[in-house]
Amino acid sequence: MCCYEIYILITIIDYIFLKMIFFKLIIKYYNKIINMKFVLCSIIYWTIFDEIIRSNFQTNDIVLKTILCLINTITNITLLLIRFFIDIDTITLTYYLAVGFYIYDLNLKNINLKNINLYTIHHILTIIGLYYMFDSNDNVYIQLGFLYAEISNIFLYIVYIYENLYIFETHFTYICLLIFEFLLYSLFRCVFPIIIINKIENFIPKTIAFTIYIASIIWTIGMAKKLYITIISTY
């Protein structure tokens, strides 16, 4: 990626952060902890990472984006597991890498107040919610909830890559992937989070968690229907 591309990226980021109302409100409310230079470095990091992937994998754009999402998920899971099992503080690094990725993933050139969709809302809610990983009362629950969410995403991305690459030729393999996707997602999005949501005290992260929880239930139902239709149509 050349210096001109980096300049364009920084210009886009500057436009979003300094001119869009909701981002200005977010920064004004959270600027005591968030270091925007670190966020910018994270966005540039993911931009360069994306360029590396695109230069080494000759495939369609959807698969390339999904590979980047999978790498982000694995990175977050690894850092959070280190936090919980080795007791090394990786939360700051996790936060900036995750926030930088979500901002980069929003397709910055096309975001404005007129075309906000559910995908955009999900990312913005996640960015706000992740801030509370630093909160003294709810930080452990937010960290654990984020770990659950990322674990649930693993087979989501693997299935998506498969569907766009047709790596496997057998329907059996595809059905197995759909089963793993459904089980992992339903457990880590609909079952385990119930306890966490009940223990969160702060209104904002609790509301965000509950909103994402409801959306996850709806998504899980869609997964179940997809799995059922695939099995019926195959056998």
N, C-alpha and C positions, 0 to 999 in steps of 0.2 A: 504494500500500500504506500503510495507516494505522499509527499508532504502536502500536496494540493488536496488529496482526498481527506487527510487528517484535518486540514483547515476547513474543508466543507463540513465534515462531521462536527467539529467544534462549533461552527457557525449555526448548524441545525440545533445542537444542544443548547446553545446560548438563546436561540429563538424560543425554544420550548420552555426552558427554565425561567427566562426573564420576561416573557410576553404572555404566556398562557396563564389564565387566572388560577386554575386549580393547582398548578405546580407552584405558583408564587405563594399560595396559601400554605401548601405543604412545607415549603422551605421556611417560611416565616414561623411556622409552628414548631418545626423540628430542628432548626438550625443550631441549637445549643449543643447537640450531640453530633449531627451529621456534618462531615467534612466534605464539601462539594468537590474539592480537588480529588479526593479519593474516589468519589463517584465517577468523575470524569475520567480518571485513570482506568477505572474498571471498564467503562464503556469503550475506551480505546483498546484495552486488552482484548475484549470480546470481538471488536471489529477486526483486529489483527488475526485473532484466532480463526475467525470466520474466513478471512482471506486465505489463511493457510489450508484450511479444509477444502475450500473451493479450488485451490491450485493443485491439490493432491487427489481429489476424488472427481472423476468425470461422470456425473449423474445429474438428475433433474434437481431443480431448485428446492422443491418440497423436501426431498430426502436430505439435502445439505442442511437445511434449516433444522430438520428433526435431529440430525446427528449432533448439531450444536446444542440443541435442547437436552439431548441425552448426556452429553459431556457436562453441561451445567448441573444436571441432576446428580450425576455420579460425584462431581466435585463437592456439591453441598452435602450429600450423604456422607462422604468420606470425612469432611471437616467436622460434621456434627457427631459422627461416631467417635472421632478423636476426642471431641469435647466431653462426651458422656463416659467413655470407657477408659481413656488414658488420662483424663482430667487435665488436658492442656487447653487453655483458653483460645479457641479458634472462632469465637462468635463475631468479632470485629471483621475478620477476613471473610467469613461466611456472608455477613451482611453486605459488605461493599461489592463482593463478587456477584451476589444474587441480585441486588438492586441494579447494578450496572448492566447485568444481563437482561433483566426485565425491561429496562428503559431501551436498551438496544433492540430488543425483540419487538418493540411496539411499532417498528417500521416508521421511524421518526419523520420521514418526509411527508407522510400522509396523515399525521395526527393533527386534528384541529377540533374545535368545539362542536362542529357540525356533523362529524362522522364517527363519534364515539360509539363503539359497539360493546357487546358482552366481553369480548376478548380484551379490549382496552380496560374496561371496568375491573375485570379480574386482576390484571397486572397492577393497576393503580391501587386497588385494595390490598394486594399482596405487599406492595412497596410500603404502604402505610403500616400494615400489620407487622411487617418485619422489624420496624423501628422498636417495637415493644419487646424484642429480644433483649434489649438493654434495661427494661423496666425491672425494678428491684422486687416487685411483688409477683409478677406474672412471667418473668423471663424464662424460667425453666419450662413452663407449659407452652409458651410460644415456640421455643426452640424445639421441643419434642413434637409439637404439632407440625412444624415445618419439616422435621425429619420424616414424620409419617406421610405427609403430602408428597415429598420427593420420592419416597420408596414406592408409593402408589403409582408414580409416573413412569417407572422403569419400563414395564411391559406395554404401557400406553404408547411409548415412543417406538419400542421394538416392533409392535404390531403395525404401527403406522409406516415404518420403514419397509416392512415386509410387503404391505399392501401396495406400495409404490415402486417396489423393486422386483417383486415376484421371485424372491431368493429360493424359496422352496416350491417343489412341484406337487407335493401331495396335499390333499385337503386335510388329512389327519394332522399334519404339522401345524397347519393354520388354525384348526380347531383347538389344538393343545395350547397354542399361543393365546387364543381368545379366552380359554378357560383360566390360564394363569393371569391374564390381564384382569378378568372379572374378579377373581378371588383376591388378588393383591389390592386392587382398587377398592373393592367393597369393604375389606377388612380395615385398611389403613385410612379410608376416607369416611366410612359410615359407622364402623363399630368402635374402633379404638378411640377416635376423637371425642366421643360422647363424654367420657370422664374428664378429659382435658378442658372442654368447653365449660363444663359445670364448675371447674375450679378457677377459671379466669375471673378476676375481680374487676379489672378496668373495663369500663363500658365500651370503649372504642374497639379494642382487640376482640372483646367478647362478641360484639355485633358483627365484626368482619368475619370472625371464625364461624359464627352461626350462619351467616349469609353463604359463605363458601360451602359449609356443611349441607345446606339445603340444595345448592347447585350440584353438589357431589352425589346426593341421593338421586336427583333427576338424571344425572349422567350415568349412574350405575344401572338404573332401570333401562336406559337406552342400550347399555352394554349387554344386559340380560336378553333383551329382545333380539339384538344382533347375533348373539351366540345361539339362541334358540333357532332363529331363521336359518343360520348357517348349517347347523346340525340337521335340521329337517330337510333342507334342500340337498344336502350331501348324501344322507342315508334314507 
